Amino acid sequence: MGSIWEIDFYSRPILDEKQKKVWEVLICESPSDIRTKPESLFRYAKYCPSTQVNSVWLRTALEEAIEKAGEAPIKIRFFRRQMNNMITKACQDAGIPAQASRRILVLNQWLKQRMEEVYPQEPGYQQGTNASVRLESPLPQRLPDALEGEQWAFVSLQAAEFADMSEWDIGFGEAFPLELANISAETRIPGVLIFSSRALPIAGWMSGLELACLNFDTKQGQRLILETGATESWILANINNPQTLAEAKGYEKAKQEANGVHFIGVQSDPQAESFTGFWLLQNLNLA
């Protein structure tokens, strides 16, 4: 299996000599394994003049990145919906599928690091946040009937227990090195396990959704909401009884203490020793 890349192409808080915003493309590799060393992941950065912001320039930058990496990725993730057309076109022209996703952990961290340490050192730097277009998200959808779990449970694992995750029996899934999240080995990581005799189709369906995070939401009722893609979300479960409500609140509290890290697993039944699906996730604050 090849690598997956993350991309951002957007203006930065830097003005050129004509007082126009300087743009930049950032490309980095997505980690897929708990054992991945963040410093080993591929990265590519290049500034773009405001007069050349188009899919042709971006495709050329992509081709330069591919040449530098030595191989093309199997997929590219991007999170800025307002850049959908340009990024998708450039990727398609380069022969790579692009997918809107909030699973851009390395890119998000890299952007924050550059905002704090790199851009302020550039001539023409303009202090302040870099404006981003925020678009409304659609309402959460109901899960297809055939994909609803028959049973589910809140659980937690100590961060240290994920050290041997690469040896677990997992069908569909994705993980990332926990050092990216800056949490200790003693941190409790909360999660939700879904049990179903239809575990395989459920896990297979989830694997194609670009899972972002799983939140306990109280805006319209009390529900577990699975966030996917750039804007999509799904009602995983409605929470009605007091005991489960307390567990849901504890889940969110534990998630905050774990710097947003959590997981979702799919199994055939509570006694199963393997996972049909398992994803390590993290809530990100995307600009």
Disulfide bonds with the S-S distance in Angstrom:
none
